[in-house]
Amino acid sequence: MRSHKKKVSTFHKHRGRHIRYALKNPLTYLYILIFVVMAIATAFVFRSETQTESGIETVFDSVWFTLVTVLAGYFDYCVQSVPGRVSALILLALGMVILSVITGKIASVFMDAQMKTDKGMRKLKKMKGHFIICGWRNGFEKIIETVLITNPDITPDMVVLVNEAPSESIEHLRNDIRFKELNYVSGDFSDETVLERAQIETAERALIIADYSKKYSNLEIDSRTVLAVLTMKNLNPSIYVSAELLDEKFASHVELAHCDEVILTQDYEYSLLATASSGMGYSNVIRTLISDDADTGILISDIPSSFVGRTYGEYNEYLRKNGYPGGILVGLLLNTGNFHQRRKDALREAHKNPDVKKVINNLKKIKTLKSNEPLLTPPENYPIQRYTKAILVKGKEIDMSEAE
């Protein structure tokens, strides 16, 4: 009963607020004036034309004449008296004004909707399992193109861009037929409200790239990246986050926030330059391994659950007998998946085996693990643990007739 009274009270408050706003709006009085003038003109038409042979004989006829004159812009009856003709002209003029206002209002609504879309202010449709890309830099089109190629399960309408790039840059990007269906949210991607507009709570993955949309220093760029990771994990602990950093000293901060992948772009660049200087062709090998093609280069594959607890050598032998359908096994990727989900799994196991000490130790171990840690060519007797994936290398198919 009390809840019902509260709802009624809230309804009356909202209604009173709308009424007060309407009374303060000058257009309200203009609409009332137009209605009064139309009513007076209709009365004049009725009083003067019923005495002529115009065909207007009842109140309904005069009201119909007013509606047709205002809405359609022509006379359904040929008025003959002077007061009737003056009233008809007034009604015709009012109809032109009303039509102009309605047309302008409709155009304004469509323009406003388009402007909000272009500026990233439009509310997105309900989404789930989508991919969020935060940040902006030159050559952003290539990043989007590569993301879509290497993730064939992602379509453009499942991607949400969050950044503060110039509107003309976003417009240029979305003019490309390949990226027309991309969703866009304008704002600071480290801001909680902006991320909520991007529906971070239901997103599956997020990629944060070093943001050069404004004149930020390297320190500011990395600081905003760390803040964004913390905010994302707070709003959606199960989201898989990959973050690009410019300075390695910030890596420990994002790892504490359980960032799933840390990308140290400058370190990669320096390493690539150093290996290229040796004259051994390392750069060509690396470029081939990180090919944009989703089916070649370095591939990460799930390991069947039946091999958990068995050795690396047994799994390698299994792949060898099956002809390496996914590529050559070169190592294992440890501690994959989302650490939030792993904590939930550990607590779920605690209900089956209520050993408090063991549960606490498992949770501490999960907290200290390094996410997605690669282990190349481990010993043959290395045991395969849960949350481990296979690292494979697969090359492009070669036409042997051309090779000969």
N, C-alpha and C positions, 0 to 999 in steps of 0.2 A: 504493500500500500504506500509506504513511504517512498519507494523507488518510483512508483507511478506518479506521485505528486511532484517528485523532483523532475521527472521528464516533462510534465505539463508546465512546470515553472520555467524550465529551460526553453520550451517551445514559445511561451509568451515573451520571454526576454528577447529571443531572436526576432520574433515578429515585431516587437516594439522597436528594436534597433533598425529593422528594415523600414518601418514607417517613418521613423525620425530621419533616416537618410533620404527617403523619398521627398519628405517635406523640405529638406534643405537643398534638393536638386532643382535648379531653375527649369530644367526640361520638363519636370512634372507639371509646373504651372503652364508651360507652353502647350503640352498635350491637353490639359483641361480647357485652355482657351480655344484650341482648334475644335475640340468636341462641342463646346458651347456655340461657336460660330456655325458649325455644321448643323446643329440642332435648330438654330434660329433660321438659317437659310432654308432648311427643310420645311419649317413652319410657314415661311413666306411663300414657298412654292405651293404648298397645299392651299393656303388661304387665297392666293391670287389665281391659281390655275384651275381650281374647281369651277370657276365662273366662265371659263373659256372652253374651247373645243380641242384642247391639247391632249385629252385622254386621261389626264390625272383626275381621278374621282374620289379616291379614298386615301387615308393616311398611309396605307401600305404602298400605294402607287408613288407617293411622294418620297417615302423612305427608299423604295427601290430605285427611283430616279437619282437620289443622292448617292447611293452605293455604286450604281453603274457609272455615274459621272466622276466620282472620286477615284474608284478603283480601275475602271476601264478607260476613262478619258474620252467618253463620247456620250451624246444625249440619246437616251432610250425613248424619250418623249420630246416632241417639238414644243417647247414652252412659247407662249404668245404674249403674255402680259409683261409690262416693263419690270415690275418687281420680281417676277419669275425669272426673266432673262438675267437681271443683275445677280440674283441669287445663284443661278446656274453658272455664271462666270466665276463667282466667288468659289463655288464648289469645285469647279474645274481647276482653278488656281491652287486650291488646297490639295487637290488630288496630285498635282504635279509636285508640290512640296513634299507631301507624304511619300510619294513614289521615290523621289530623290533621296529622302532620308533613309528609307528602307534599303534601297540599292546601295547607298554609301555604307550603311551598317553591315550588310552582307559582305561587301567587298573588304571592309575593315576587319571583319572576323577572319576571312580567308587569308588576308595579308598578315594579320597578327599571328595566325597559326603557322604560316610559312616562315615568318621572321623568327618565331620561337624555335622552329625546327632547324633553321640555318644557324642560329646562335646557340643551339644546344640547351635551350630552356624548356623545351616541350617535355611533358611527362611521358615516360616510356610506357609501352604496353607491358603487361605482366610477363615476366621472363623467369626461366628456371634453367640452371645448368649452362648459363652463358659464360662468355669469355670477356674479361675486362682488360683493356690495354690503357695504361696511364702514361702520360708524358708525351713530348713532341720534340722532334729534331728534323733537320734537313734530310731528305731522302726517306721520309716516313712511309711513302708509298711502297718502297721496296720492302720495308719491314712488314707491312700488312700483307703484301703479296707472298712473302716467304712464310709468314704465319699460316696463311690459308693453304699453301702448298704442303707444308710439313704436317699440318693437322687436317687431313681430309675429312674428319668427322665434324669439322667446324664450317658452317656456312656464314656468309657476310651478315645475315640478319641475326646471328647469334653473338656478334662482336659489338661491344660497347666501348667507344673511345671516350676517355676522360682527360681533358687538358684545357689549357688556356691559350691555345694557338689562335692567331688572327683568323677572323671569320672567313676572309678570302682564301686562306690556305685550306680550311675545312671544305669550303665550297668547291675549290679546285679538285680536292680529293674525291668528293662525292659526285662530281661530274663524270668521273671515270665509271663506265658501265659496270666494271668489276666490283666497285665499292659503293654502288648506289644504295644498297640496302643496309649499309653500316649504320648503327645507332650512335648518337653523339650526345654527350653531356658536357656542358661548359662549366668550368670551375676548377678550384684547387683540389687535386686528387688526394691531398692529405687531410682535407676537411671532411668531417663525419657526415654532414648534411649532404654534401656533394656525392659522396659514396653511396649514401642511402638513395639518392635520386637514380644512381646507376644500378640500384637493386643488388647491392653487395651481399645481402643476406642470403640470396638464392643463387649466387654465382658459383661456378665450379672452379674456375681458374682465373688468375690475374697475372699480368705481366707489367712490371714497372720499369720503364726505360728512363735513362738520364734525361731530365727535362730541360730543353733549351728554348722553351716558348718565350721566356723573358730573359733579361740579362742577369741571371743568377751566377754567383761564384760557384766553384766546384764544391766548396764546403756547404753552401746552401742547397745545392742539388742533392748531395748525399744525405743531408739532414732531413730534407723533405721526403726522400725515399724511405729512410728509417721510420719517420713518423707515419708515413702511409702504410708501411707493413704492420706497425703496431695497431693502427686504427682498423685495418682490414681484419687482422686476426682477432681483434676484440669484438668486431661486429659479426664475423663469421669464422669461428675457429676451424671449421672443416674445409675452408677454401685453400686451394693449392696456389702458393704465391712464388713467383720468380722475380727477382729484383736485380737491376743493374746498378753497380756502384763504380765510382771513379777512383776511390781511395780504399785500399785494403783495410785500413784501420777501422772502418765502419762495419766490416764484415761480422765482427763478433757481436755487434749490437743487433743486427737483423737476425743473426742465428739465435740469439737469446729470445727473440720474438717468434722463433720457430718458422722463419722463412724457409721454404722448401728448397729453393735454389738461389744461389748468389752468383751473379755474373760480374766478373772483374774485367771489364772490357779493355782498359788500358794495359793491364798485365798481359792479356792475350796478345795485344798489339806488339808490346815490347818483346814477348817471347817469339812471336812470329818473325819479327825483324831480326832477332838474334839468330834464330835457326836458319833464316834465309842467307845470312852472312857467311855461313859455313860452306856454301856452294854445293850442298849435298842433295838439294831438291826437296827439303822438308816442307817448304811452303806449298808445293804442288800436292804433296801427299795429304797435308792437312786440309787443303781446299777440297780435295776429293772426299775425304772422310766426313766433312761437314756439309756435304752437298745439299742443295735445296730439295732434291728429289726425296720424297718420303720413303721410297723403297730401296734406296742404296745408301752407302756410307755407314756411319755408326748407327746401329739400331738397338733399341731397348725392348726386350721381350719378356713377357711373363713366364715364370717357371711353373710347371704343373705342381699342384699341391702334393702329389704323390712323391715328389723328390725332396720335400722338406725333411731334414734329418739325415738325408743321404749325402754322398760326397760329390764334390765338383767333378771328379773323374768319372763317376757313374753317369752323371748328366751329360758330360762331354761324349762319352761312349754312346749314349742313347741318341744324341744328335748325329753322331758319325754314322750310325747304322741307318738312320732315317734320311741320310743324304744332306744334312744341314739345310733344311728347307728355308730357314730364316737367316742364314748366313753362318760364318765361322765364329765359334765361341771364343772370345778373348778374355773374358773376365766376368765378374759379378758386380752388381750395383747394390750396395747394402743399405738398409734402413730407408727403404722407399715408402711412399705413401704419406698420408697425413698423420702427424704426431698426435693430433687431437683424437683421431679415430683410434690410434693405438692405445691411448690412455683409456678410452671407453672399452676397448677389448680387454685390457688388463683388469679393469673393474668388473667386467662381465665374468671373467674367469674367477675372480675372487668369490663370487657368489657360489660357484661350483666347488671351489676348494678354499674354504675360509681360513687360510693361513695368512694372518695379518702381516707377519714379518716378511713373508715372501712377496706379498702384494706391494708393500712399501719399497722393498728392494727393486722390484720390477719397475715401479713408477720412477724411482731415482735413476735407474739405468736408462729409461726412456728419455729422461730429462737431459742426461749428459751425452746421449748419442748424437753423432753428426749426421744430418740428413743427406741422403743420396750420396753416400761415400763409395767411390769406385775402387775395386780391387782387381787389378789386372793379373792374369795368369797365376792364380793362386795354386798352392800345392794340390795334387790329385786327391789327397785325403781331407781336403778342407770341407767341413760340414756346411751344408746349405741351410740357412736359418729362414724363419718366416720373414716376410716383407723384403725378400731378396729377388732381384730381377737379373736377367742375363744380358750381358753386353755382347753384341754380335757385330761383325763387319761383313757387309755384302757389297759386291761390286756390280757394275752394269754387265748385262749379258753381251758377249762378244760373238760376232759372226765369224766363225773360224775360216770360212771360205775367203772372206776379205782379208783376214790376217795372213793367210798363206799367199 
